[in-house]
Amino acid sequence: MQLTFLGKETQGGGSPTLFATDRYTYVVQGWKVPDRTTSVEIPSGLLVYVEHGSELGAVLTDTGRDSFILSGAAVTDTETLAQMDIPGHETCVEVGKARKDGTNGTASG
């Protein structure tokens, strides 16, 4: 999968990042969520990088700490992971890209 960097929200020792893919999905890099290997926590500021006319095809759960938790497909492909710089306290997931008209892309590992 080919990634296109959209933006990064660096804060508190983390570097949550948003990428678009060539599969009409997003890869979201964020902080690991304990006991939830397919979830990441991201700062709310990262959402400004979502492409115009689309939104993340995932449920965002507000943490009450100016951040959200979202779940997706774990990214395990070594070529894809090699395109990112992921610190040990972070991970990434692939989520669908939803157009504002409700049409979705699908994350498929």
Protein Blocks (a to p, Z undefined) as FASTA:
>chain_A
ZZddfbdcdeehiacdcdddfkopacddddddehiakbccddfklmmmpcghiacdbddd
dehlopacddddddfbfklmmmpccdfkbccdddddddfkopacddeZZ
